[in-house]
Amino acid sequence: MGFQYRIHGERAYFLTMAVVDWIDVFTRKNHKLKVIESLRYCQEKKGLKIYAWCLMPSHLHLIASADEPNSLSDILRDFKKFTARRIVEQIKEEPESRREWLLDKLAHNGRIAPDNETYKLWQSGNHPVELFSPEFTKQKLNYIHNNPVEELYVVNSWDYYFSSARNYADMDGLLDVILIERTLDRAY
C-alpha cells in the first residue's frame, strides 16, 4: 500500500470500505442497522467524527476524522473487526435466504486472507484519500451523496435513508454528522 493511501494525520479523509468480492451484504435491514449502530458507538466512545457517509449494498463511504491524531486507522480497524463478527453471526442465526452461499464466500475469503480469519467480510484497507482542498472535499461529498442516485435507488439523494444526504437536507438522519459547509473555511 503506497503512502498516498495511508492515514497519517488528523485531517478528514474520504474512505471506502468494501465487502470482499463486492458482495451485496447490506441488502438486509439487520445488517445495515448493525453498521449504523457500530458507527454511532465509534462516534460516542472512540472519537470518530463523521462529516458524510453512505452505506451501499456492497460498500460504505465515509468522510471522517478522529479526535486523536492518527487514531482514525485504529477506529476503522476495530469497526471492521466488530461489524464483521456481528454480521456473520446475524447471517448464521437470522433468516437469510443466501446463508450458505454467503458463508461459503466469506469463509473462502477468510481462508485466503494472510491473517487467517475464519470469515472475512471486509476487504483489507480503506483506500483513504486526504481531503486537501474545499473543492476536492465538495467533490467527494457530492460523490458520496449521489451514489444511490447513480445506482437508480432513489431520484433525490436525501430520499436514501442510509446516507448523510438527509442531514444535509435538514432532515432527520440515522447518524449525527458534522456538516462540512460549516467547517470548510476553518479547515483549510
C-alpha positions as CSV (number, residue, x, y, z in Angstrom):
1,M,0.0,0.0,0.0
2,G,1.6,3.3,-1.1
3,F,2.0,6.3,1.3
4,Q,-0.8,8.1,-0.5
5,Y,-3.3,5.6,0.7
6,R,-2.4,5.7,4.4
7,I,-3.9,7.7,7.2
8,H,-1.1,9.8,8.5
9,G,-2.6,12.9,10.2
10,E,-5.6,14.5,11.8
11,R,-7.3,15.8,8.7
12,A,-10.5,14.4,7.3
13,Y,-10.3,11.6,4.8
14,F,-12.6,10.2,2.1
15,L,-12.8,6.4,2.8
16,T,-14.3,3.5,1.0
17,M,-14.7,0.2,2.9
18,A,-15.9,-2.6,0.6
19,V,-17.1,-6.1,1.2
20,V,-15.0,-8.9,-0.1
21,D,-15.8,-9.6,-3.8
22,W,-18.1,-6.6,-3.6
23,I,-20.9,-9.0,-2.3
24,D,-24.2,-7.2,-1.6
25,V,-24.3,-8.0,2.1
26,F,-26.1,-4.8,3.1
27,T,-29.4,-5.5,1.4
28,R,-30.9,-6.8,4.7
29,K,-32.1,-4.2,7.3
30,N,-30.5,-6.0,10.2
31,H,-27.0,-5.9,8.6
32,K,-27.4,-2.2,7.7
33,L,-28.5,-1.3,11.2
34,K,-25.6,-3.2,12.7
35,V,-23.2,-0.9,10.7
36,I,-25.1,2.2,11.8
37,E,-25.1,1.1,15.4
38,S,-21.4,0.4,15.2
39,L,-20.6,3.8,13.6
40,R,-22.7,5.5,16.3
41,Y,-20.7,3.7,19.0
42,C,-17.4,4.8,17.4
43,Q,-18.7,8.4,17.4
44,E,-19.7,8.3,21.0
45,K,-16.9,6.2,22.6
46,K,-13.9,6.3,20.3
47,G,-13.9,9.9,18.9
48,L,-14.9,9.2,15.3
49,K,-16.0,12.4,13.6
50,I,-18.3,11.8,10.6
51,Y,-18.9,14.5,8.1
52,A,-20.6,12.4,5.4
53,W,-21.5,8.8,4.8
54,C,-23.4,6.4,2.6
55,L,-24.0,2.7,3.0
56,M,-24.5,1.0,-0.3
57,P,-25.2,-2.8,-0.7
58,S,-21.6,-3.7,-1.0
59,H,-19.6,-0.8,0.5
60,L,-19.5,2.1,2.9
61,H,-18.3,5.6,2.0
62,L,-17.2,8.0,4.7
63,I,-15.7,11.4,5.1
64,A,-14.3,11.2,8.6
65,S,-11.6,12.1,11.0
66,A,-10.8,11.3,14.6
67,D,-10.4,13.3,17.9
68,E,-6.9,12.0,18.4
69,P,-4.3,12.4,15.6
70,N,-3.5,9.1,13.9
71,S,-6.3,7.2,15.7
72,L,-8.6,7.0,12.7
73,S,-6.9,3.9,11.5
74,D,-7.4,2.2,14.8
75,I,-11.1,3.1,15.0
76,L,-11.7,1.8,11.4
77,R,-9.8,-1.4,12.2
78,D,-11.9,-2.0,15.3
79,F,-15.1,-1.1,13.5
80,K,-14.5,-3.5,10.7
81,K,-13.5,-6.3,13.0
82,F,-16.5,-5.9,15.2
83,T,-19.1,-5.5,12.4
84,A,-17.6,-8.5,10.5
85,R,-18.0,-10.7,13.6
86,R,-21.6,-9.5,14.3
87,I,-22.8,-9.6,10.7
88,V,-21.5,-13.1,10.3
89,E,-23.4,-14.1,13.5
90,Q,-26.5,-12.5,12.0
91,I,-26.1,-14.4,8.8
92,K,-25.8,-17.7,10.8
93,E,-28.6,-17.0,13.2
94,E,-31.3,-14.9,11.5
95,P,-33.4,-15.7,8.4
96,E,-31.2,-15.3,5.4
97,S,-32.1,-16.9,2.0
98,R,-28.4,-16.7,0.9
99,R,-27.0,-18.1,4.1
100,E,-25.0,-21.0,2.7
101,W,-23.7,-19.0,-0.3
102,L,-22.7,-16.0,1.8
103,L,-20.9,-18.1,4.5
104,D,-19.1,-20.1,1.8
105,K,-17.9,-16.9,0.1
106,L,-16.9,-15.3,3.4
107,A,-15.1,-18.5,4.5
108,H,-13.3,-18.7,1.2
109,N,-12.0,-15.2,1.6
110,G,-11.1,-16.0,5.2
111,R,-9.0,-19.0,4.1
112,I,-7.0,-16.9,1.6
113,A,-6.6,-14.0,4.0
114,P,-3.0,-13.5,5.2
115,D,-4.2,-13.1,8.8
116,N,-6.0,-16.5,8.7
117,E,-9.5,-15.3,9.5
118,T,-12.3,-17.8,9.7
119,Y,-14.6,-15.5,7.8
120,K,-13.6,-12.3,6.0
121,L,-16.3,-9.7,5.4
122,W,-14.4,-6.5,4.6
123,Q,-11.7,-6.1,2.1
124,S,-8.4,-5.1,3.5
125,G,-7.7,-1.4,3.5
126,N,-10.0,1.6,3.4
127,H,-8.5,3.5,0.4
128,P,-8.1,6.7,2.4
129,V,-7.7,9.9,0.4
130,E,-6.9,13.0,2.4
131,L,-9.2,16.0,1.7
132,F,-6.7,18.6,0.7
133,S,-9.0,21.5,-0.6
134,P,-12.5,22.8,-0.3
135,E,-13.2,21.9,-3.9
136,F,-11.9,18.3,-3.6
137,T,-14.0,18.0,-0.4
138,K,-17.1,19.2,-2.1
139,Q,-16.5,16.8,-5.0
140,K,-16.2,13.8,-2.6
141,L,-19.3,14.9,-0.6
142,N,-21.3,15.1,-3.8
143,Y,-20.0,11.7,-5.0
144,I,-21.0,10.1,-1.7
145,H,-24.5,11.5,-1.7
146,N,-25.1,10.9,-5.3
147,N,-24.1,7.2,-5.2
148,P,-27.6,6.0,-4.6
149,V,-29.0,8.3,-7.3
150,E,-26.4,7.0,-9.8
151,E,-27.5,3.4,-9.0
152,L,-31.1,4.4,-9.5
153,Y,-32.2,3.5,-5.9
154,V,-33.7,7.0,-5.5
155,V,-34.4,10.1,-7.5
156,N,-33.2,12.5,-4.8
157,S,-30.2,11.8,-2.7
158,W,-32.0,12.8,0.5
159,D,-34.6,10.1,-0.1
160,Y,-31.9,7.4,0.6
161,Y,-32.3,6.6,4.2
162,F,-28.8,5.2,4.8
163,S,-26.9,8.3,3.9
164,S,-26.0,11.7,5.4
165,A,-27.7,13.4,2.4
166,R,-30.7,13.6,4.7
167,N,-28.7,15.6,7.3
168,Y,-27.5,18.0,4.6
169,A,-31.2,18.5,3.5
170,D,-32.2,19.4,7.1
171,M,-33.9,16.1,7.6
172,D,-33.5,13.5,10.4
173,G,-30.7,11.2,9.7
174,L,-29.6,7.9,11.2
175,L,-26.3,9.3,12.4
176,D,-25.3,12.7,13.6
177,V,-22.8,14.4,11.2
178,I,-20.7,17.5,11.3
179,L,-21.8,19.4,8.2
180,I,-18.9,20.2,6.0
181,E,-20.1,23.6,4.9
182,R,-19.7,24.8,8.5
183,T,-16.1,23.6,8.8
184,L,-14.6,24.2,5.3
185,D,-13.4,27.7,5.9
186,R,-11.7,26.8,9.2
187,A,-10.2,23.5,7.9
188,Y,-8.0,24.9,5.1
